[in-house]
């Protein structure tokens, strides 16, 4: 069994106190197997980024249980790495210095740091840019540095908060392929937050759809696409079918957060029932 299993049971996350308190997550329960790739979808403001923050140890839950490999999460740790929306690199440090920063903090010896750093830079295709500064790199290359800075610590769990949202379409596809490649090789658990339904289905082993705030689990959807994933799957009937289902669920919650009724040719329950029947090989 791969390390990096996650267990969230009745997790509630609140910001502030009293009447001004904002409940981001409420009674959220999730189980994620070690080495699994879980995509997380939901309307804006439903607590997706807050979930990443909580698992990372930046924000302790107000209530509930959060375990990584059976141990309670009480603070940040090198067993969990975070890739943010922006690379958040140190502009005064070179690529190599950015990548091995965490290793230095942990007291890893210089020869080992160098070996790990060069291995990861080669993996993300940046070996020849080790002496460059972030301002000399494109947005996609900066995000690869951010990914390398996490991977070099060999975390059990990688937490990704819309890491490709600012990239152009072609660079985004390249980063998705790179992520799947390193995930397959290193077998860490991935929690991947995104607003892009195609991305969520294409990358994930399962897709967790959250409700509007306070975020709860609305539905957990297994992804039936074979691995390894290939780009032609983005236009496959199976992905389109799952995209339609996820879109209905997210739209229902988005409109609900605006105080509007969900109106579509079919409501989300109809979509869900059709989806389940098709998955079971039954006529819709």
N, C-alpha and C positions, 0 to 999 in steps of 0.2 A: 504493500500500500504506500502511495506517495505521501510525503509530508505536506503540510500546508492546509489541512482540513479546517474549515470554519464552521462554527456553530453559533448562531444568534437565536436567542430565545426570549421573546417578549421584550425586545429592546425598545426603550423610549429615550429619545434625545430631545432636550429642551434647551433653549437659549434664553437667558434672563430669568427673572422670578416674578411671582405675583401676577397681577392682571396684565402686565406687559410681556409675560413669558410667551415665547414662540415655540410651539411643539413641532419639531421637524419630522420626527419619526415616532410612531406609537405602536407598541406591541408588535414589532416586526420580528418575525421568526424566519430564519433561513438556514439551510444546511448545504454546505459546499464541500464536495469531496476533494481530497488532496490531488493536485494536478489538473483540476477541472478549470475550464474557461467559462465563466459566467458573465453574460452581458446583462446590463441593467438599463431598462427603459422606464420612462415616466414623464409626466408633464413637468414644465418648468416649476421650480419651487417645491417639489415633492420630497426633497430630502436625499437625492441621489449623492450629491457631493458631501452632504453631512454623513452619509453612510461610510463613504471612503475615509473621511476624517476620523470617524469613530473607530473603524477597524485599524487605522494607522496608529491610533493611540493619542491623537492630538486633542480629542474631545471625549471625555469619558461619558458613557451613557448615564442618563438620569435614573433609569431602572432597567432591569433585565440582565441577561447573561450573555457575554461575548467571549468565546473561546477560540484559540488557535492551537490546533493539536492538543486539545484538552486543557490548555493553560489559559487562565484569565488574562485578558489584555488590560494592562493598567497604565502603559506609557509607550512611546515610540520605541522601536527596536529594529535592528538590522535584519531580522527575519521577515520584516515587511517593508517593501519599498514603494514609493509613490512617484508616479509620473503625472505631472500636472498639465493643465491646459496650455500653459506657456512653459518653456524649458527651464526658466529661473536659473540660468547659468551665472557664474561669477564672471563679469565682463573683463576683469583684470587678470584672469587666469587663462592659460591656454587650454585647449581641448584635453590634453593629457592631465593637466593639473585639476581640471574640473572632474574628470572621470575618477581619478584616484583620491579625491578629497575625503570621501567616506572611509576608505581604507587607511588613510593617515590618521583619522580620528580614532579608529579602532586599534591603532598601534601595529598594523601589519608591517612586516619588515620590507625594506626597500626592494630586494630581489623579488619577493613574492608579489608586491604591488606592481612592479614592472611587468611581470609575467601575466598576471590577471588582467591588467589594463590593456596590454597589447593584444591579448586574446579577444577581449570584448570589442576593442576598436576594429579589429579585423572582421569580427562577426557582423558589425553594423556598417562596414564598408568605409571606415574613416581613418585607416592606418596612415595615409599620406597627409592627413590634416591635423595630426597630433600637436604640431607646433603652432597652429593657427589660433586666433582669438575668436570668440563668438560673433563679433561684429563682422568678421570676414566670411561668415558662413550664411547660406540660405536658411530660410525657415525650416525646411525639411531636414537639413543637416543639423541644425541646432536641436531639433526634436530627437534626432538620432543620438546626439550627445547626451541629452536628458535620459534617454532609454538606456544608454551604455552606463551612465552613472548609477543607475539602479541595478542593472544586471551584474556589474562587477562585484557587488556584494553578495551575489548568489542567494537572494531572498527566497524564503519558502512561499511567500505570497507577494504578488505584484498588484498594486492598486493603481488603476488608471482612470483619471478624471477628464474625460473628453480630450484625450491627448492629441488627436488629429483634427480637431474642429477648425483650426485656423489655417489649415493647409489647402492648397488647390487640389482639384479632383485627382489629377494624375499622381501627384506626390502622396496624396492620401492613400491611394491604392497600393503604391509601392511600400508605404509604411505598414499597411495592413498585412501585406505578404511577408514583410520582414518580421513583424510581430509573431505571426503564425509559425514562422521558421524557428525563431529563438524559443518560443513556447514549446514547440515540439521537441527541441533539443534539450532544454533545461528542465522541462516538466514541472515548472512552478505553478501554483494556483494563481489564476488571474480574475480579478473583479474589474470589469470594464464598463464604465459609465459613458453613455452616449445618448444623443438625441436623434441619431441617424439610424433608422430602422434597418435599412439594408446592411449597414455596418454591424449592427447588433446580431442579426441573423447569420451573416456571412462568417463572423468570427467565433461566435459562441457555441458551446456544447448545449447550453440551455439559455433561455432569455427570461429574466425576472422582470415583470411589469409591475410597477408600483402605482398606488393610487395617488390622487392629489393630496396635498398636505392636510393633516399629518400623514406621512407616507406609511402605508401598509403594503403587504404583498397582495396584489390583485390576482395575478396568475403566474404560474411557473410553466414555461413552454419548452419542451424538449425540441432540439433542432435535429431533423432527420437527415441533414446533408452529410455525405460521406467525407472522411478525411483521407488524404490531405485535400484541403479546399483549393479550388482553382477558380480563376476569374470568370470563366464561363458560367459558373454556378450563380453569379449575380443576376443572370437573366433566365435562370431555370424556372420551370413551372412550380417546383417545390418551394423555392425561395419566394416567388411571387405570392404563392398561397399563404405562406407564413407572414409575409409583409402585410398582406391585406388584413389578416387576423390581428396582428400587433397594432396596426394603424387604427383599427376600430377600437381597441381597448384604450389606447393612449388618447384618442380623440374624445372618447366618452368621458375620461377623467379631466381632460383639458377644458372641455365645455362645462363640465360640472363645477370646476374651480371658478368659472366666470358667471356661475348662477344661471346657466342656460341648459335646456334639455338637449340630449343627444338626438340629432335628427339626421338620418341617412336612409338610403334605400332599405337597409336592414339594420336593426339595432345590434349592439355588441353581443347580446345573448344569441341572436340568430347566427352571427358570424362564428361565434364560439362553437355552437352546436354543429354547424356545417363543417367547420374545421375538424372537429373530432370525428365526425362521420367519415370524412374523406381520408383522415389518417388511418382509420380502421378498415378502409376499403369498402365502405358502405355507400350506397347512392345518397347524394345530398337531398 
